[in-house]
Amino acid sequence: MISVPVKLGERSYEICIGTGCLSLAGTIASERGIFSRAVIVADQCVEHLHAPWVEKSLTAAGAIVETIVVKSGEQSKCIAQADRLWNKLLEFGADRKTRLVAVGGGVVGDLAGFVAASYGRGIPFMQIPTTLLAQVDSSVGGKVGVNLPGAKNMVGAFWQPTAVLIDTDTLNSLPDREYRSGLAEVVKYGMILDADFFSLLERESSSLLAKQPEVLRQVIARCCQLKAQVVEADERETSGYRAILNYGHTFGHALEAVTKYNQFLHGECVAIGMMCAARLAQRLGRIDAAMLQRQRLLLENLGLPVELPAVSHQQLVAAMFHDKKTEHGRLRFILPVKIGQVELLDGVATDDVLAVLSV
């Protein structure tokens, strides 16, 4: 088991990373405080695969356990589902000694976290991410929320989990496309913070695609360490530093919104978004063609899309103006300077954005 601390004072917690460790859920939850009741919010894809192990462990820890199943897909990350969960919690008699436990991918984690942050003005919750994307990104850092029809993650809160439990065995049941989608966020960490890690990914791309447990634990742990560093420095995005985690996401979120969240997976949009951001950086003279090609090659070797599909470029730009990084009607992007370093660029001209979309 690898333990990665997230140091946030009284909101500090541990990310526990292992193989075959779901049975530790009850023990880890108990270490973070007394609870008499637990409510599992599980993605329907893992309802019979992983949730029973978590339920058994929580029951063994002395809790009365209820399970709520959420339909798979980004469409579930909405106010209607949050309303359903709020009322289910009320029906179950949930209070501040209830532990909400998210079992599934980023959609379930974000949704359950938002419900935990808002129900009873806040109840504890634990993240048990079962997708690679959630394990390396969305389960860590306390950003929770739901989508609006025209903008992703526009309604939400900062609500840190009490613990994160990552079992690499859960990735064996993940469809290959979902797994590759998570690898986009892995590449992102190398691009924004760690050139040596990016090089490791280049060397180990075959091992990653084969889901070799030792390599997975190493890669997931490094991603969590890097994200923890950013969160510790800028938990609530007050300094602007945490925005570097959104590399590729301004383009990616716009693509998700324009395609109604039902054509591409989040990581696929991030991969395409990183390519768009890198092309924009090259156009603005911040990187050279060799660096752009290096990013492209790694993404391609990991089975990720790199080309923008046939969508309206004007609609994409319009969607970008709803991005949370936009200020006073001015587009802002996280752009690479070199492998392992990015910067926030303010006031990017719409013509430059349209130009890289047309490549």
Beta strands, then each sheet from edge to edge (+ up, - down):
strand 1: 2-6
strand 2: 13-18
strand 3: 37-43
strand 4: 64-70
strand 5: 98-104
strand 6: 125-129
strand 7: 143-148
strand 8: 151-158
strand 9: 164-167
strand 10: 332-338
strand 11: 341-346
sheet 1: 1+ 2- 9-
sheet 2: 4+ 3+ 5+ 6+
sheet 3: 7+ 8-
sheet 4: 10+ 11-
end
